[in-house]
């Protein structure tokens, strides 16, 4: 079964996450199909891409595939991790990616959705940032992406509590473009795509690249980066990290001991 469906409607690419049985968890296999679909859309010179799940899902994506998080002392979110590769693939697409969201969004899927250029969502949508719930040391580039999308007080509340945040607050804080009823969601996303298709594609590509490059340009000394990496490695080498993964697999609340 294809984990990702893809089709082209006029000048718009439409990519559908298609693994509701696993709540569209961002597994290596799903990410490979997602990146292949994005590459194909680029080759076919679409003017924008809509990233969606199947209509009526309760979960847009449950985030990183937690069963694939390593417990062998390897960085769980290293540069070549599937989630990291998917985020970069969306960020470097030369055309806007429109996240069309219904259902709940969890963990790394929040960063994936917020990396999209435009987001439209139904009133039932929630976003939950879950590293602390699983004991995962989120990576520096990922945090920078989240900082570019979410103001510090709300970002810290989401990270410190891992609680799902209702979409009204998400809209209030400018993290998404529109909230529309479910029956209007697809038409709204397609209308955005159609308007973008009327613009100069070279200008659109420049705007996306320039804004993304400027947002990511935060100087960080080698020593500071290594200090943060050292803090992260202490976590992914910790008992608590292994407990977080184990608790997920055993479908029970984690019991963290701070070691
Ligand atoms: O037991 P089966 O085989 O049917 O599979 C179940 C779940 O194990 C599976 N599934 C996942 N598999 C891998 N990774 C996941 N993240 C994941 N989430 C779900 O999907 C099948 C149906 O799940 P179930 O029965 O729980 O569905 P539900 O409708 O009752 O509940 C949906 C959720 C999303 C509320 C629930 O599945 C859930 O809480 N999932 C975990 C959400 C989460 O904490 N995601 C963060 C993953 S880690 C991540 O993204 C980053 C590394 S970080 O943590 O740093 O942000």
py3Dmol code that shows the C-alpha trace and the ligand (Angstrom):
import py3Dmol

protein = """\
ATOM      1  CA  UNK A   1       0.000   0.000   0.000  1.00  0.00           C
ATOM      2  CA  UNK A   2       1.336   3.460  -0.874  1.00  0.00           C
ATOM      3  CA  UNK A   3       2.050   5.405   2.311  1.00  0.00           C
ATOM      4  CA  UNK A   4       1.848   8.642   0.313  1.00  0.00           C
ATOM      5  CA  UNK A   5      -0.481   9.366  -2.618  1.00  0.00           C
ATOM      6  CA  UNK A   6       0.347  11.969  -5.227  1.00  0.00           C
ATOM      7  CA  UNK A   7      -1.463  13.622  -8.139  1.00  0.00           C
ATOM      8  CA  UNK A   8      -1.289  16.797 -10.154  1.00  0.00           C
ATOM      9  CA  UNK A   9      -4.362  19.017 -10.568  1.00  0.00           C
ATOM     10  CA  UNK A  10      -3.563  21.649 -13.219  1.00  0.00           C
ATOM     11  CA  UNK A  11      -0.443  23.363 -11.919  1.00  0.00           C
ATOM     12  CA  UNK A  12      -0.870  22.119  -8.337  1.00  0.00           C
ATOM     13  CA  UNK A  13       0.721  19.006  -6.865  1.00  0.00           C
ATOM     14  CA  UNK A  14      -1.342  17.219  -4.210  1.00  0.00           C
ATOM     15  CA  UNK A  15       0.433  14.887  -1.781  1.00  0.00           C
ATOM     16  CA  UNK A  16      -1.709  12.868   0.637  1.00  0.00           C
ATOM     17  CA  UNK A  17      -0.391  11.107   3.741  1.00  0.00           C
ATOM     18  CA  UNK A  18      -2.033   7.703   3.439  1.00  0.00           C
ATOM     19  CA  UNK A  19      -1.185   5.604   6.501  1.00  0.00           C
ATOM     20  CA  UNK A  20      -4.013   6.319   8.927  1.00  0.00           C
ATOM     21  CA  UNK A  21      -3.604   2.870  10.489  1.00  0.00           C
ATOM     22  CA  UNK A  22      -0.361   4.202  11.968  1.00  0.00           C
ATOM     23  CA  UNK A  23      -1.760   7.751  12.249  1.00  0.00           C
ATOM     24  CA  UNK A  24       0.560   8.882   9.442  1.00  0.00           C
ATOM     25  CA  UNK A  25       3.577   8.412  11.709  1.00  0.00           C
ATOM     26  CA  UNK A  26       6.613   9.820   9.913  1.00  0.00           C
ATOM     27  CA  UNK A  27       8.431   6.533   9.400  1.00  0.00           C
ATOM     28  CA  UNK A  28      11.499   6.186   7.224  1.00  0.00           C
ATOM     29  CA  UNK A  29       9.377   4.454   4.570  1.00  0.00           C
ATOM     30  CA  UNK A  30       6.718   7.168   4.521  1.00  0.00           C
ATOM     31  CA  UNK A  31       9.347   9.926   4.377  1.00  0.00           C
ATOM     32  CA  UNK A  32      11.103   8.241   1.435  1.00  0.00           C
ATOM     33  CA  UNK A  33       7.796   8.271  -0.466  1.00  0.00           C
ATOM     34  CA  UNK A  34       7.100  11.882   0.579  1.00  0.00           C
ATOM     35  CA  UNK A  35      10.505  13.099  -0.615  1.00  0.00           C
ATOM     36  CA  UNK A  36      10.135  11.160  -3.897  1.00  0.00           C
ATOM     37  CA  UNK A  37       6.733  12.788  -4.447  1.00  0.00           C
ATOM     38  CA  UNK A  38       8.142  16.261  -3.752  1.00  0.00           C
ATOM     39  CA  UNK A  39      11.009  15.603  -6.188  1.00  0.00           C
ATOM     40  CA  UNK A  40       8.545  14.464  -8.864  1.00  0.00           C
ATOM     41  CA  UNK A  41       6.443  17.600  -8.362  1.00  0.00           C
ATOM     42  CA  UNK A  42       9.564  19.731  -8.807  1.00  0.00           C
ATOM     43  CA  UNK A  43      10.458  17.896 -12.038  1.00  0.00           C
ATOM     44  CA  UNK A  44       6.872  18.353 -13.295  1.00  0.00           C
ATOM     45  CA  UNK A  45       7.235  22.087 -12.544  1.00  0.00           C
ATOM     46  CA  UNK A  46       4.084  22.501 -10.483  1.00  0.00           C
ATOM     47  CA  UNK A  47       3.532  26.020  -9.111  1.00  0.00           C
ATOM     48  CA  UNK A  48       2.655  24.842  -5.580  1.00  0.00           C
ATOM     49  CA  UNK A  49       2.122  21.668  -3.575  1.00  0.00           C
ATOM     50  CA  UNK A  50      -0.704  20.846  -1.161  1.00  0.00           C
ATOM     51  CA  UNK A  51       0.328  18.470   1.660  1.00  0.00           C
ATOM     52  CA  UNK A  52      -2.725  16.817   3.237  1.00  0.00           C
ATOM     53  CA  UNK A  53      -4.055  13.677   4.879  1.00  0.00           C
ATOM     54  CA  UNK A  54      -7.115  11.698   3.844  1.00  0.00           C
ATOM     55  CA  UNK A  55     -10.429  13.481   4.378  1.00  0.00           C
ATOM     56  CA  UNK A  56     -11.975  12.862   7.774  1.00  0.00           C
ATOM     57  CA  UNK A  57      -8.820  11.760   9.609  1.00  0.00           C
ATOM     58  CA  UNK A  58      -8.721  12.286  13.368  1.00  0.00           C
ATOM     59  CA  UNK A  59      -4.899  12.541  13.235  1.00  0.00           C
ATOM     60  CA  UNK A  60      -3.093  14.484  10.465  1.00  0.00           C
ATOM     61  CA  UNK A  61       0.216  12.970  11.637  1.00  0.00           C
ATOM     62  CA  UNK A  62       1.390  11.456  14.919  1.00  0.00           C
ATOM     63  CA  UNK A  63       4.909  12.746  14.348  1.00  0.00           C
ATOM     64  CA  UNK A  64       8.198  10.868  14.158  1.00  0.00           C
ATOM     65  CA  UNK A  65       7.736   7.098  14.098  1.00  0.00           C
ATOM     66  CA  UNK A  66       8.573   6.496  17.739  1.00  0.00           C
ATOM     67  CA  UNK A  67       9.339   2.838  17.059  1.00  0.00           C
ATOM     68  CA  UNK A  68      12.237   4.034  14.879  1.00  0.00           C
ATOM     69  CA  UNK A  69      13.792   6.289  17.520  1.00  0.00           C
ATOM     70  CA  UNK A  70      17.189   4.716  18.246  1.00  0.00           C
ATOM     71  CA  UNK A  71      18.001   3.536  21.790  1.00  0.00           C
ATOM     72  CA  UNK A  72      21.577   2.606  20.935  1.00  0.00           C
ATOM     73  CA  UNK A  73      23.200   5.879  21.992  1.00  0.00           C
ATOM     74  CA  UNK A  74      22.847   7.380  18.501  1.00  0.00           C
ATOM     75  CA  UNK A  75      21.432  10.880  18.032  1.00  0.00           C
ATOM     76  CA  UNK A  76      17.676  10.306  17.443  1.00  0.00           C
ATOM     77  CA  UNK A  77      17.384  13.454  15.317  1.00  0.00           C
ATOM     78  CA  UNK A  78      20.679  13.534  13.447  1.00  0.00           C
ATOM     79  CA  UNK A  79      21.109  15.355  10.147  1.00  0.00           C
ATOM     80  CA  UNK A  80      20.104  12.328   8.041  1.00  0.00           C
ATOM     81  CA  UNK A  81      17.136  11.307  10.229  1.00  0.00           C
ATOM     82  CA  UNK A  82      14.010  10.922   8.043  1.00  0.00           C
ATOM     83  CA  UNK A  83      12.148  13.750   9.847  1.00  0.00           C
ATOM     84  CA  UNK A  84      15.109  16.093   9.332  1.00  0.00           C
ATOM     85  CA  UNK A  85      15.294  15.160   5.657  1.00  0.00           C
ATOM     86  CA  UNK A  86      11.551  15.732   5.203  1.00  0.00           C
ATOM     87  CA  UNK A  87      11.694  19.173   6.849  1.00  0.00           C
ATOM     88  CA  UNK A  88      14.596  20.198   4.591  1.00  0.00           C
ATOM     89  CA  UNK A  89      12.816  18.821   1.506  1.00  0.00           C
ATOM     90  CA  UNK A  90       9.785  21.039   2.173  1.00  0.00           C
ATOM     91  CA  UNK A  91      11.905  24.063   3.098  1.00  0.00           C
ATOM     92  CA  UNK A  92      13.979  23.775  -0.105  1.00  0.00           C
ATOM     93  CA  UNK A  93      11.098  23.090  -2.510  1.00  0.00           C
ATOM     94  CA  UNK A  94      11.272  25.940  -5.083  1.00  0.00           C
ATOM     95  CA  UNK A  95       7.488  26.367  -4.835  1.00  0.00           C
ATOM     96  CA  UNK A  96       5.171  27.059  -1.858  1.00  0.00           C
ATOM     97  CA  UNK A  97       3.925  24.039   0.072  1.00  0.00           C
ATOM     98  CA  UNK A  98       0.417  24.495   1.499  1.00  0.00           C
ATOM     99  CA  UNK A  99      -0.358  22.389   4.586  1.00  0.00           C
ATOM    100  CA  UNK A 100      -4.032  21.405   4.480  1.00  0.00           C
ATOM    101  CA  UNK A 101      -4.723  20.196   7.997  1.00  0.00           C
ATOM    102  CA  UNK A 102      -7.553  18.317   9.656  1.00  0.00           C
ATOM    103  CA  UNK A 103      -7.127  16.229  12.788  1.00  0.00           C
ATOM    104  CA  UNK A 104      -4.439  16.453  15.425  1.00  0.00           C
ATOM    105  CA  UNK A 105      -0.748  17.129  14.792  1.00  0.00           C
ATOM    106  CA  UNK A 106       1.948  15.700  17.096  1.00  0.00           C
ATOM    107  CA  UNK A 107       5.639  16.114  17.752  1.00  0.00           C
ATOM    108  CA  UNK A 108       7.861  16.398  14.716  1.00  0.00           C
ATOM    109  CA  UNK A 109       4.756  16.606  12.493  1.00  0.00           C
ATOM    110  CA  UNK A 110       4.156  20.056  14.003  1.00  0.00           C
ATOM    111  CA  UNK A 111       7.569  21.158  12.725  1.00  0.00           C
ATOM    112  CA  UNK A 112       6.837  19.529   9.363  1.00  0.00           C
ATOM    113  CA  UNK A 113       3.510  21.383   9.063  1.00  0.00           C
ATOM    114  CA  UNK A 114       4.976  24.684  10.302  1.00  0.00           C
ATOM    115  CA  UNK A 115       7.799  24.374   7.754  1.00  0.00           C
ATOM    116  CA  UNK A 116       5.145  24.526   5.051  1.00  0.00           C
ATOM    117  CA  UNK A 117       4.714  28.000   3.623  1.00  0.00           C
ATOM    118  CA  UNK A 118       0.963  28.358   4.143  1.00  0.00           C
ATOM    119  CA  UNK A 119      -1.312  26.461   6.531  1.00  0.00           C
ATOM    120  CA  UNK A 120      -5.094  26.111   6.416  1.00  0.00           C
ATOM    121  CA  UNK A 121      -6.844  24.087   9.102  1.00  0.00           C
ATOM    122  CA  UNK A 122     -10.278  23.055  10.340  1.00  0.00           C
ATOM    123  CA  UNK A 123     -11.590  24.223  13.760  1.00  0.00           C
ATOM    124  CA  UNK A 124     -10.928  20.812  15.363  1.00  0.00           C
ATOM    125  CA  UNK A 125      -7.169  20.897  14.698  1.00  0.00           C
ATOM    126  CA  UNK A 126      -4.674  20.862  17.581  1.00  0.00           C
ATOM    127  CA  UNK A 127      -0.868  20.998  17.656  1.00  0.00           C
ATOM    128  CA  UNK A 128       1.173  19.248  20.380  1.00  0.00           C
ATOM    129  CA  UNK A 129       4.962  19.455  20.812  1.00  0.00           C
ATOM    130  CA  UNK A 130       5.959  16.256  22.624  1.00  0.00           C
ATOM    131  CA  UNK A 131       9.772  15.945  23.066  1.00  0.00           C
ATOM    132  CA  UNK A 132       9.554  16.331  26.852  1.00  0.00           C
ATOM    133  CA  UNK A 133       6.771  13.729  27.068  1.00  0.00           C
ATOM    134  CA  UNK A 134       8.969  11.167  25.312  1.00  0.00           C
ATOM    135  CA  UNK A 135      12.276  12.394  26.749  1.00  0.00           C
ATOM    136  CA  UNK A 136      13.626  13.248  23.280  1.00  0.00           C
ATOM    137  CA  UNK A 137      16.403  15.891  22.956  1.00  0.00           C
ATOM    138  CA  UNK A 138      15.028  17.857  20.013  1.00  0.00           C
ATOM    139  CA  UNK A 139      17.737  19.072  17.644  1.00  0.00           C
ATOM    140  CA  UNK A 140      19.062  22.601  17.178  1.00  0.00           C
ATOM    141  CA  UNK A 141      17.862  23.185  13.604  1.00  0.00           C
ATOM    142  CA  UNK A 142      14.435  21.859  14.604  1.00  0.00           C
ATOM    143  CA  UNK A 143      14.190  24.262  17.530  1.00  0.00           C
ATOM    144  CA  UNK A 144      15.260  27.135  15.261  1.00  0.00           C
ATOM    145  CA  UNK A 145      12.462  26.242  12.823  1.00  0.00           C
ATOM    146  CA  UNK A 146       9.964  26.193  15.695  1.00  0.00           C
ATOM    147  CA  UNK A 147      11.301  29.521  17.040  1.00  0.00           C
ATOM    148  CA  UNK A 148      10.755  31.050  13.602  1.00  0.00           C
ATOM    149  CA  UNK A 149       7.137  29.894  13.644  1.00  0.00           C
ATOM    150  CA  UNK A 150       6.059  30.234  17.285  1.00  0.00           C
ATOM    151  CA  UNK A 151       6.533  33.126  19.749  1.00  0.00           C
ATOM    152  CA  UNK A 152       8.657  32.148  22.811  1.00  0.00           C
ATOM    153  CA  UNK A 153       5.941  32.095  25.527  1.00  0.00           C
ATOM    154  CA  UNK A 154       3.646  29.814  23.513  1.00  0.00           C
ATOM    155  CA  UNK A 155       6.568  27.718  22.236  1.00  0.00           C
ATOM    156  CA  UNK A 156       7.781  27.153  25.820  1.00  0.00           C
ATOM    157  CA  UNK A 157       4.254  26.320  27.024  1.00  0.00           C
ATOM    158  CA  UNK A 158       3.911  23.761  24.205  1.00  0.00           C
ATOM    159  CA  UNK A 159       7.340  22.238  24.876  1.00  0.00           C
ATOM    160  CA  UNK A 160       7.107  22.265  28.700  1.00  0.00           C
ATOM    161  CA  UNK A 161       3.589  20.767  28.816  1.00  0.00           C
ATOM    162  CA  UNK A 162       3.320  18.694  25.586  1.00  0.00           C
ATOM    163  CA  UNK A 163      -0.396  19.613  25.755  1.00  0.00           C
ATOM    164  CA  UNK A 164      -2.377  19.845  22.477  1.00  0.00           C
ATOM    165  CA  UNK A 165      -3.017  23.543  21.704  1.00  0.00           C
ATOM    166  CA  UNK A 166      -6.366  24.367  20.040  1.00  0.00           C
ATOM    167  CA  UNK A 167      -6.162  25.896  16.585  1.00  0.00           C
ATOM    168  CA  UNK A 168      -7.814  29.172  17.700  1.00  0.00           C
ATOM    169  CA  UNK A 169      -4.705  29.919  19.786  1.00  0.00           C
ATOM    170  CA  UNK A 170      -2.504  28.730  16.899  1.00  0.00           C
ATOM    171  CA  UNK A 171      -4.242  31.217  14.583  1.00  0.00           C
ATOM    172  CA  UNK A 172      -4.135  34.001  17.199  1.00  0.00           C
ATOM    173  CA  UNK A 173      -0.353  33.585  17.342  1.00  0.00           C
ATOM    174  CA  UNK A 174      -0.044  33.763  13.562  1.00  0.00           C
ATOM    175  CA  UNK A 175       1.169  30.182  13.121  1.00  0.00           C
ATOM    176  CA  UNK A 176      -1.451  29.352  10.511  1.00  0.00           C
ATOM    177  CA  UNK A 177      -3.158  31.375   7.789  1.00  0.00           C
ATOM    178  CA  UNK A 178      -6.811  30.378   8.043  1.00  0.00           C
ATOM    179  CA  UNK A 179      -9.313  28.228   9.930  1.00  0.00           C
ATOM    180  CA  UNK A 180     -12.096  26.987   7.631  1.00  0.00           C
ATOM    181  CA  UNK A 181     -14.925  24.445   8.052  1.00  0.00           C
ATOM    182  CA  UNK A 182     -13.991  20.924   6.924  1.00  0.00           C
ATOM    183  CA  UNK A 183     -16.269  21.120   3.892  1.00  0.00           C
ATOM    184  CA  UNK A 184     -14.389  24.216   2.643  1.00  0.00           C
ATOM    185  CA  UNK A 185     -10.851  23.055   3.454  1.00  0.00           C
ATOM    186  CA  UNK A 186      -9.889  21.560   0.103  1.00  0.00           C
ATOM    187  CA  UNK A 187     -11.428  24.399  -1.926  1.00  0.00           C
ATOM    188  CA  UNK A 188      -9.573  26.955   0.210  1.00  0.00           C
ATOM    189  CA  UNK A 189      -6.230  25.199  -0.319  1.00  0.00           C
ATOM    190  CA  UNK A 190      -6.868  24.845  -4.064  1.00  0.00           C
ATOM    191  CA  UNK A 191      -7.840  28.519  -4.326  1.00  0.00           C
ATOM    192  CA  UNK A 192      -4.560  29.552  -2.628  1.00  0.00           C
ATOM    193  CA  UNK A 193      -2.686  27.319  -5.065  1.00  0.00           C
ATOM    194  CA  UNK A 194      -4.526  28.747  -8.075  1.00  0.00           C
ATOM    195  CA  UNK A 195      -3.693  32.320  -7.040  1.00  0.00           C
ATOM    196  CA  UNK A 196      -0.008  31.434  -6.543  1.00  0.00           C
ATOM    197  CA  UNK A 197       0.016  29.829 -10.015  1.00  0.00           C
ATOM    198  CA  UNK A 198      -0.827  33.244 -11.524  1.00  0.00           C
ATOM    199  CA  UNK A 199       2.325  34.809 -10.043  1.00  0.00           C
ATOM    200  CA  UNK A 200       5.851  34.906 -11.482  1.00  0.00           C
ATOM    201  CA  UNK A 201       7.333  31.491 -10.601  1.00  0.00           C
ATOM    202  CA  UNK A 202      10.842  32.938 -10.528  1.00  0.00           C
ATOM    203  CA  UNK A 203       9.767  35.594  -8.017  1.00  0.00           C
ATOM    204  CA  UNK A 204       7.901  33.045  -5.891  1.00  0.00           C
ATOM    205  CA  UNK A 205      11.011  30.821  -5.808  1.00  0.00           C
ATOM    206  CA  UNK A 206      13.204  33.795  -4.857  1.00  0.00           C
ATOM    207  CA  UNK A 207      10.797  34.956  -2.114  1.00  0.00           C
ATOM    208  CA  UNK A 208      10.674  31.473  -0.582  1.00  0.00           C
ATOM    209  CA  UNK A 209      14.450  30.985  -0.749  1.00  0.00           C
ATOM    210  CA  UNK A 210      15.320  34.471   0.489  1.00  0.00           C
ATOM    211  CA  UNK A 211      12.849  34.412   3.431  1.00  0.00           C
ATOM    212  CA  UNK A 212      13.945  30.905   4.447  1.00  0.00           C
ATOM    213  CA  UNK A 213      17.640  31.793   4.220  1.00  0.00           C
ATOM    214  CA  UNK A 214      17.234  34.985   6.240  1.00  0.00           C
ATOM    215  CA  UNK A 215      15.117  33.208   8.905  1.00  0.00           C
ATOM    216  CA  UNK A 216      17.743  30.476   9.303  1.00  0.00           C
ATOM    217  CA  UNK A 217      20.716  32.854   9.425  1.00  0.00           C
ATOM    218  CA  UNK A 218      21.451  32.899  13.152  1.00  0.00           C
ATOM    219  CA  UNK A 219      25.206  32.950  13.955  1.00  0.00           C
ATOM    220  CA  UNK A 220      26.240  30.179  16.355  1.00  0.00           C
ATOM    221  CA  UNK A 221      29.855  29.586  17.388  1.00  0.00           C
ATOM    222  CA  UNK A 222      31.302  26.083  16.983  1.00  0.00           C
ATOM    223  CA  UNK A 223      31.847  25.899  20.738  1.00  0.00           C
ATOM    224  CA  UNK A 224      28.246  26.879  21.499  1.00  0.00           C
ATOM    225  CA  UNK A 225      26.941  24.314  19.008  1.00  0.00           C
ATOM    226  CA  UNK A 226      29.144  21.629  20.551  1.00  0.00           C
ATOM    227  CA  UNK A 227      27.964  22.596  24.048  1.00  0.00           C
ATOM    228  CA  UNK A 228      24.344  22.090  22.974  1.00  0.00           C
ATOM    229  CA  UNK A 229      25.231  18.807  21.267  1.00  0.00           C
ATOM    230  CA  UNK A 230      26.919  17.681  24.477  1.00  0.00           C
ATOM    231  CA  UNK A 231      23.761  18.444  26.466  1.00  0.00           C
ATOM    232  CA  UNK A 232      21.674  16.543  23.885  1.00  0.00           C
ATOM    233  CA  UNK A 233      23.961  13.506  23.896  1.00  0.00           C
ATOM    234  CA  UNK A 234      23.714  13.288  27.690  1.00  0.00           C
ATOM    235  CA  UNK A 235      19.936  12.996  27.202  1.00  0.00           C
ATOM    236  CA  UNK A 236      19.893  10.450  24.401  1.00  0.00           C
ATOM    237  CA  UNK A 237      22.402   8.401  26.435  1.00  0.00           C
ATOM    238  CA  UNK A 238      20.176   8.631  29.553  1.00  0.00           C
ATOM    239  CA  UNK A 239      17.873   6.170  31.290  1.00  0.00           C
ATOM    240  CA  UNK A 240      15.054   8.712  30.951  1.00  0.00           C
ATOM    241  CA  UNK A 241      15.337   8.696  27.148  1.00  0.00           C
ATOM    242  CA  UNK A 242      15.115   4.923  27.082  1.00  0.00           C
ATOM    243  CA  UNK A 243      12.200   5.067  29.542  1.00  0.00           C
ATOM    244  CA  UNK A 244      10.383   7.540  27.288  1.00  0.00           C
ATOM    245  CA  UNK A 245      10.649   5.258  24.273  1.00  0.00           C
ATOM    246  CA  UNK A 246       9.771   2.171  26.351  1.00  0.00           C
ATOM    247  CA  UNK A 247       6.691   3.876  27.817  1.00  0.00           C
ATOM    248  CA  UNK A 248       5.467   4.704  24.302  1.00  0.00           C
ATOM    249  CA  UNK A 249       5.962   1.142  23.095  1.00  0.00           C
ATOM    250  CA  UNK A 250       4.279  -0.237  26.241  1.00  0.00           C
ATOM    251  CA  UNK A 251       1.437   2.297  25.860  1.00  0.00           C
ATOM    252  CA  UNK A 252       1.820   3.603  29.431  1.00  0.00           C
ATOM    253  CA  UNK A 253       2.779   6.947  31.025  1.00  0.00           C
ATOM    254  CA  UNK A 254       6.559   7.427  31.380  1.00  0.00           C
ATOM    255  CA  UNK A 255       8.225   7.367  34.814  1.00  0.00           C
ATOM    256  CA  UNK A 256      11.154   9.800  34.498  1.00  0.00           C
ATOM    257  CA  UNK A 257      13.805   9.885  37.275  1.00  0.00           C
ATOM    258  CA  UNK A 258      16.050  12.642  35.965  1.00  0.00           C
ATOM    259  CA  UNK A 259      18.929  10.330  35.130  1.00  0.00           C
TER     260      UNK A 259
END
"""
ligand_1 = """\
56
LIG
O -0.754 -0.536 18.030
P -0.832 -0.357 16.535
O 0.109 -1.235 15.763
O -2.253 -0.338 16.024
O -0.268 1.145 16.239
C -0.911 2.249 16.858
C 0.168 3.192 17.344
O 1.290 2.526 17.906
C 0.570 3.863 16.041
N 1.198 5.151 16.292
C 2.510 5.391 16.119
N 3.514 4.584 15.706
C 4.759 5.140 15.659
N 5.025 6.414 15.999
C 4.040 7.242 16.405
N 4.338 8.510 16.701
C 2.719 6.725 16.493
N 1.508 7.232 16.889
C 0.607 6.257 16.747
O -0.642 4.043 15.333
C -1.592 3.028 15.742
C -2.853 3.721 16.203
O -2.465 4.464 17.338
P -3.496 4.700 18.538
O -4.249 3.427 18.798
O -2.747 5.314 19.647
O -4.500 5.757 17.876
P -5.445 6.785 18.628
O -6.330 7.338 17.583
O -6.040 6.130 19.843
O -4.475 7.914 19.171
C -3.819 8.728 18.234
C -2.677 9.482 18.951
C -1.878 10.287 17.907
C -3.265 10.428 20.023
C -1.768 8.439 19.643
O -1.414 7.448 18.686
C -0.497 9.077 20.155
O -0.496 9.752 21.210
N 0.603 8.885 19.382
C 1.901 9.456 19.759
C 1.930 10.959 19.451
C 3.318 11.483 19.831
O 3.676 11.594 21.013
N 4.124 11.749 18.831
C 5.509 12.194 18.963
C 6.439 11.145 18.326
S 8.104 11.547 18.612
C 8.376 12.955 17.678
O 7.588 13.320 16.834
C 9.620 13.731 17.930
C 10.862 12.892 17.975
S 9.483 14.646 19.407
O 8.968 13.729 20.399
O 10.748 15.099 19.759
O 8.544 15.687 19.137
"""
view = py3Dmol.view(width=600, height=400)
view.addModel(protein, "pdb")
view.setStyle({"model": 0}, {"cartoon": {"style": "trace"}})
view.addModel(ligand_1, "xyz")
view.setStyle({"model": 1}, {"stick": {}})
view.zoomTo()
view.show()
